[in-house]
Amino acid sequence: MATTISRDKVFFAFSPTNQPVAHMKLGDIVTLETHDCFEGQIQTKNDLVTNLDWNHVNPATGPVYIEGTKPGDVLRVELIDIEVGAQASMVAMPGEGALGGIIKEMETTILKIEGDELVFKDKIRVPKRPMIGVIGVAPFEGSVANGTPGMHGGNMDCTLISQGNRVYFTVGVEGALFGAGDLHAAMGDGEIVVCGAETAGRVRFKPQIVDIPELPTPFVETPEVVATIFSAPEVGAATQGAIDRMAEFLTKFVKIPLNDAGMLMSLVGQLKFCQVVDPLKTVRFEFPKSVLQQYGFEMPA
Amino acid sequence: MATTISRDKVFFAFSPTNQPVAHMKLGDIVTLETHDCFEGQIQTKNDLVTNLDWNHVNPATGPVYIEGTKPGDVLRVELIDIEVGAQASMVAMPGEGALGGIIKEMETTILKIEGDELVFKDKIRVPKRPMIGVIGVAPFEGSVANGTPGMHGGNMDCTLISQGNRVYFTVGVEGALFGAGDLHAAMGDGEIVVCGAETAGRVRFKPQIVDIPELPTPFVETPEVVATIFSAPEVGAATQGAIDRMAEFLTKFVKIPLNDAGMLMSLVGQLKFCQVVDPLKTVRFEFPKSVLQQYGFEMPA
């Protein structure tokens, strides 16, 4: 039974046909060592994206075969700890991201990570807020490149996927074939230039099967909120998907009448961007657990 | 010089040809009494939207002629205090809003406002967070119905437009012809069923002209962030507009090089929804003032 999985064990697409690099049991705690999204190819400001080997981008560590999981199970992954490295990189790229039309010069910059802060261009200090960009399970069928988000998870770039929170996936194949990578030492909602503070790191996680069948996954739980996540080619469709799935959760699982669910979503629900720069755009809808509790509903312990 | 403007003095479209109902000076503090978005037509759960007089929806109190303002001036409106009434209403409407395709029954519900909480359906308690739905100045030309947001402000439904914050507009006509209404005792980002907790109330505000010419307005300042706001027929275009205008602000006003501005927007900027249900959709981009300060930039005092 592995307790740490090396960052040399990577895959580049979530697929039912991937061979597992390790096995683990439900309830065990395992650490994934992860590469940054460039698989370590960018170490200095002289390492430009133009020189990248694009066959080695967005590695996820794994896949891990989680014993006792089968298609249709709802897998909850508790993120016990996320550690990031001593430095992170960011890039600006003409033609890429939400400002690609006006950015003219390719650039790489290296951020130092000092305690709870990142240092940008040796002078601007911002808070460290580690999160996971790519996380998921093999889909039921087909192969999804790690750079793309979807129903299986993948490159959701959701800032809620951070230490102490729980991410829910629907298992697609026996063993789930779970993996994660693409850590960010910090990232803002939107991911405007297609990167956060890209860094290598370590993710300590605990998987469980939870008895909440047909939960609309991907789904996230924090101490304060639950959230549905949806990805689609256009922001508008991603928005509608995240809204529809929260309405489904509130009506089918929490048993709130539809009109009340809609009005409460309008009153205290928060529609939020994850990212608007990947091959599919990702939107989430957050709803406060304090209201679920007033309806007598708790997520599984 | 008026110090309180009655809620009987309303208009339903921002327009250069509106006749002012009051005059005030820059730096003076004035209170607008506001109707709710239904102009008080909904008082009980039996008052359904189907029976509304739609010629009396989205009233804004005003317009107020602010002496000393001329086209092109950047007008800063400081929101000193926002009070809401003792009750609020919400409605569910088939065919309207982001869940209009599945909502089948027209409904009105009345929320009690008790201290710092709203009470929904006599049992669910949520925090009171007053904000202004409709606020703006007359556009340079043309008339914009109060239900529609735009470059002049209007129905932006932005949750940052709340007590203690500052909203910036570009003056379109002499006197600005400022007005506000459509208060919400609480609303979540997105405004899923096209309403927050709709309530009458009072807004105490202080207008100033600030020397920051060609600021991309509408623009909001809170103690923590500055934000650009952009509205467009589709969410995707609203998103791009809010992003482009923050890039413009950071490069032209704060003098951050474009690549750095883009990377910092990706690192610590927050792309957020205002609403996705009005005739135009509204998105904002928030950026932390702590980073502006590290570049030696402060908004005008």
Contacts between the chains, C-beta under 8 A, distances in Angstrom:
chain1	res1	chain2	res2	distance
A	90	B	263	4.7
A	90	B	266	6.9
A	90	B	267	6.7
A	91	B	263	7.9
A	92	B	258	8.0
A	92	B	259	4.1
A	92	B	262	5.5
A	92	B	263	5.8
A	97	B	262	7.4
A	97	B	266	7.5
A	98	B	239	7.6
A	98	B	240	6.7
A	98	B	243	4.8
A	99	B	243	6.8
A	99	B	244	7.8
A	99	B	247	5.7
A	99	B	258	7.7
A	99	B	262	4.6
A	99	B	265	7.5
A	102	B	244	8.0
A	102	B	247	7.0
A	102	B	258	6.6
A	103	B	258	6.3
A	103	B	259	6.4
A	103	B	262	5.9
A	104	B	258	7.7
A	105	B	259	6.2
A	107	B	259	4.9
A	109	B	263	6.6
A	118	B	267	7.5
A	120	B	260	7.6
A	120	B	263	7.3
A	120	B	264	6.7
A	120	B	267	6.9
A	121	B	260	6.4
A	123	B	294	6.8
A	124	B	264	7.1
A	124	B	291	6.0
A	124	B	294	5.1
A	124	B	295	7.5
A	125	B	294	6.9
A	126	B	264	7.9
A	126	B	267	6.3
A	126	B	268	4.9
A	126	B	288	7.7
A	126	B	290	7.8
A	126	B	291	6.6
A	127	B	268	7.9
A	186	B	267	5.7
A	186	B	268	6.7
A	187	B	266	7.0
A	187	B	267	6.7
A	188	B	265	6.8
A	188	B	266	6.3
A	188	B	267	6.1
A	188	B	268	5.3
A	188	B	269	4.5
A	188	B	270	5.1
A	188	B	271	7.3
A	189	B	270	4.8
A	189	B	271	5.3
A	189	B	272	6.8
A	190	B	243	7.3
A	190	B	265	7.5
A	190	B	266	7.4
A	190	B	269	6.6
A	190	B	270	6.9
A	190	B	271	3.1
A	190	B	285	7.5
A	191	B	266	5.7
A	192	B	243	6.1
A	192	B	262	6.1
A	192	B	265	4.4
A	192	B	266	4.3
A	192	B	269	6.4
A	192	B	271	7.2
A	193	B	262	4.5
A	193	B	263	5.8
A	193	B	265	7.2
A	193	B	266	4.3
A	194	B	266	7.5
A	195	B	263	7.8
A	195	B	266	6.0
A	196	B	266	6.6
A	196	B	267	6.5
A	197	B	267	6.0
A	234	B	236	5.9
A	235	B	235	4.9
A	235	B	236	4.6
A	235	B	239	5.7
A	236	B	234	5.9
A	236	B	235	4.6
A	236	B	236	6.1
A	239	B	98	7.6
A	239	B	235	5.7
A	239	B	273	7.7
A	239	B	276	5.8
A	240	B	98	6.7
A	243	B	98	4.8
A	243	B	99	6.8
A	243	B	190	7.3
A	243	B	192	6.1
A	244	B	99	7.8
A	244	B	102	8.0
A	247	B	99	5.7
A	247	B	102	7.0
A	258	B	92	8.0
A	258	B	99	7.7
A	258	B	102	6.6
A	258	B	103	6.3
A	258	B	104	7.7
A	259	B	92	4.0
A	259	B	103	6.4
A	259	B	105	6.2
A	259	B	107	4.9
A	260	B	120	7.7
A	260	B	121	6.4
A	262	B	92	5.5
A	262	B	97	7.4
A	262	B	99	4.6
A	262	B	103	5.9
A	262	B	192	6.1
A	262	B	193	4.5
A	263	B	90	4.7
A	263	B	91	7.9
A	263	B	92	5.8
A	263	B	109	6.6
A	263	B	120	7.3
A	263	B	193	5.8
A	263	B	195	7.8
A	264	B	120	6.7
A	264	B	124	7.1
A	264	B	126	7.9
A	265	B	99	7.5
A	265	B	188	6.8
A	265	B	190	7.5
A	265	B	192	4.4
A	265	B	193	7.2
A	266	B	90	6.9
A	266	B	97	7.5
A	266	B	187	7.0
A	266	B	188	6.3
A	266	B	190	7.4
A	266	B	191	5.7
A	266	B	192	4.3
A	266	B	193	4.3
A	266	B	194	7.4
A	266	B	195	6.0
A	266	B	196	6.6
A	267	B	90	6.7
A	267	B	118	7.5
A	267	B	120	6.9
A	267	B	126	6.3
A	267	B	186	5.7
A	267	B	187	6.7
A	267	B	188	6.1
A	267	B	196	6.5
A	267	B	197	6.0
A	268	B	126	4.9
A	268	B	127	7.9
A	268	B	186	6.7
A	268	B	188	5.2
A	269	B	188	4.5
A	269	B	190	6.6
A	269	B	192	6.4
A	270	B	188	5.1
A	270	B	189	4.8
A	270	B	190	7.0
A	271	B	188	7.3
A	271	B	189	5.3
A	271	B	190	3.1
A	271	B	192	7.2
A	271	B	273	4.6
A	271	B	276	6.7
A	272	B	189	6.8
A	272	B	272	6.7
A	272	B	273	6.8
A	273	B	239	7.7
A	273	B	271	4.6
A	273	B	272	6.8
A	273	B	273	7.1
A	276	B	239	5.8
A	276	B	271	6.7
A	285	B	190	7.5
A	288	B	126	7.7
A	290	B	126	7.9
A	291	B	124	6.0
A	291	B	126	6.6
A	294	B	123	6.8
A	294	B	124	5.1
A	294	B	125	6.9
A	295	B	124	7.5
